[in-house]
Amino acid sequence: MKRVDDFRLMFGKKEYVPIMVGGMGVDISTAELALEAARLGGIGHISDAMVNDVSDRRFDTSFVKDKTRFYKHNIDNSDKSIIKFDLGVLAEATRRHVEATMEAKRGDGLIFVNCMEKLTMNGPRETLEVRMKSALDAGIDGITLSAGLHLGSFALIADHPRFRDAKLGIIVSSVRALQIFLRKNARLDRLPDYVIVEGPLAGGHLGFGMDWAQYDLATIIAEIVQYLQTEKLTIPVIAAGGIFTGSDAVSFLENGSAAVQVATRFTVANECGLPDSAKQEYFRASEEDIIVNTISPTGYPMRMLKSTPAIGSGIRPNCEAYGYLLDGNGGCAYITAYNHEVMLHPNSKNISVKEKTCLCTHMRNFNCWTCGHTTYRLKDTTKRLEDGSYQTLSAEHIFKDYQFSVDQQVALPA
Ligand SMILES: Cc1cc2nc3c(=O)[nH]c(=O)nc-3n(C[C@H](O)[C@H](O)[C@H](O)COP(=O)(O)O)c2cc1C
């Protein structure tokens, strides 16, 4: 009976344990978590979502406070189009986050940064370019582009000296998305080094509509593997979404995937950035508590716990401080939904906005409990303590459980 450790992910002549820990913004996949994956020979992701805020927390900078002060005069204005990111500050925050992580790296694995294209930051192209180039400058091993079609993204960094040496990957949820990407990027003569195929059971935003349940990861992978073979392209395919045990991973590795990307199991790791109280919510969840809704202003469906405080919250849009989801014209679906509610209830102090949520604020405060579909099984991966809470696990324990377990077993902590 095979286990994950019988397989290796190859990048050129280098081999890695074929386990990637997926990016989880905002700072849920912390540097500590990513570093453990790399130390154990796999690949860990940090995320650059709201990196100015992450830098403030990690390095005691004051980027968010400074930006809030600068745009204070606009707080009561429903038009947020003047709120721009200072590209120098964005570069500096990215450099700090990436550099400190890379300096702490031990072992044979790699650290990648997850860049969500949907963080359009009221200037999609220039902010994404700065985010990616600063991460490359700071020595990141690779960049995973997610939450978008990535069509012009490689071109943004084509003039960077590390364009051909750093690993570049994309996340797709269909063979069609991959085909379009490859067609658009053909003139760059630079294929992605890996393609993560994320199925409908993943956490975070989904690359599907609300009909997500009609799709199946294994089928999409089979289509993509077949397509790459027909085109004679050798790009490692990495399966993601709902892979809960080592045996689940082996079945993908035996069927054309070069590695797996996993996240949900690590949301209850000691090194994960979620507060302990949220980790306990994840442990306690039953299958009915996990829902997919459309409250994210990005337009993508998102999976989360039903008890997520972000649902129905009617806080004032916080774009002066954050503003990561402002589109190229300074709009955000939450601002529209909020203004509509205010118009309907002009004298009400506490309004509830059901349609959308202020994702920046709630992700930043760990009040949007996004999770994968298999979250309800997390309680089976640990022990219950005397006070009724569940024991959180070390990232090493979870990583090694994926790496060495067989027969659908999950090792409980010692
Ligand atoms: C809490 C959480 C946050 C996530 N945030 C992001 C993110 O910021 N960007 C992204 O590309 N994927 C995100 N994901 C998706 C994961 O990186 C990963 O691909 C997916 O969840 C793997 O499936 P699994 O959770 O069933 O193992 C997130 C997943 C979780 C559970």
The ligand as a Tripos MOL2 file, in Angstrom:
@<TRIPOS>MOLECULE
LIG
   31    33     1     0     0
SMALL
NO_CHARGES

@<TRIPOS>ATOM
      1 C1         -8.9190   29.3160    6.0290 C.3       1 LIG1
      2 C2         -8.5790   29.2570    4.5790 C.ar      1 LIG1
      3 C3         -8.1690   30.3980    3.9130 C.ar      1 LIG1
      4 C4         -7.8190   30.3500    2.5650 C.ar      1 LIG1
      5 N1         -7.3700   31.4770    1.9500 N.ar      1 LIG1
      6 C5         -6.9100   31.4100    0.6800 C.ar      1 LIG1
      7 C6         -6.2750   32.5390    0.0900 C.ar      1 LIG1
      8 O1         -6.1180   33.5840    0.7310 O.2       1 LIG1
      9 N2         -5.8530   32.4240   -1.2010 N.ar      1 LIG1
     10 C7         -5.9910   31.2560   -1.9080 C.ar      1 LIG1
     11 O2         -5.5780   31.1910   -3.0570 O.2       1 LIG1
     12 N3         -6.5610   30.1650   -1.3510 N.ar      1 LIG1
     13 C8         -7.0050   30.2210   -0.0780 C.ar      1 LIG1
     14 N4         -7.5120   29.0960    0.5070 N.ar      1 LIG1
     15 C9         -7.5130   27.8280   -0.2740 C.3       1 LIG1
     16 C10        -6.3000   26.9400    0.0960 C.3       1 LIG1
     17 O3         -5.0910   27.5610   -0.1940 O.3       1 LIG1
     18 C11        -6.3170   25.5520   -0.5370 C.3       1 LIG1
     19 O4         -6.0740   25.5760   -1.9140 O.3       1 LIG1
     20 C12        -7.5860   24.7420   -0.3140 C.3       1 LIG1
     21 O5         -8.2800   25.1110    0.8330 O.3       1 LIG1
     22 C13        -7.2090   23.2710   -0.2270 C.3       1 LIG1
     23 O6         -8.3010   22.4790    0.1220 O.3       1 LIG1
     24 P1         -8.4910   21.9270    1.6260 P.3       1 LIG1
     25 O7         -8.6760   23.1040    2.4940 O.co2     1 LIG1
     26 O8         -9.7110   21.0690    1.5040 O.co2     1 LIG1
     27 O9         -7.2620   21.1290    2.0000 O.co2     1 LIG1
     28 C14        -7.8970   29.1310    1.8590 C.ar      1 LIG1
     29 C15        -8.3260   27.9790    2.5430 C.ar      1 LIG1
     30 C16        -8.6600   28.0220    3.8760 C.ar      1 LIG1
     31 C17        -9.0880   26.7660    4.5750 C.3       1 LIG1
@<TRIPOS>BOND
     1     1     2 1
     2     2     3 ar
     3     2    30 ar
     4     3     4 ar
     5     4     5 ar
     6     4    28 ar
     7     5     6 ar
     8     6     7 ar
     9     6    13 1
    10     7     8 2
    11     7     9 ar
    12     9    10 ar
    13    10    11 2
    14    10    12 ar
    15    12    13 ar
    16    13    14 ar
    17    14    15 1
    18    14    28 ar
    19    15    16 1
    20    16    17 1
    21    16    18 1
    22    18    19 1
    23    18    20 1
    24    20    21 1
    25    20    22 1
    26    22    23 1
    27    23    24 1
    28    24    25 2
    29    24    26 1
    30    24    27 1
    31    28    29 ar
    32    29    30 ar
    33    30    31 1
@<TRIPOS>SUBSTRUCTURE
     1 LIG1         1 GROUP 0 **** ****
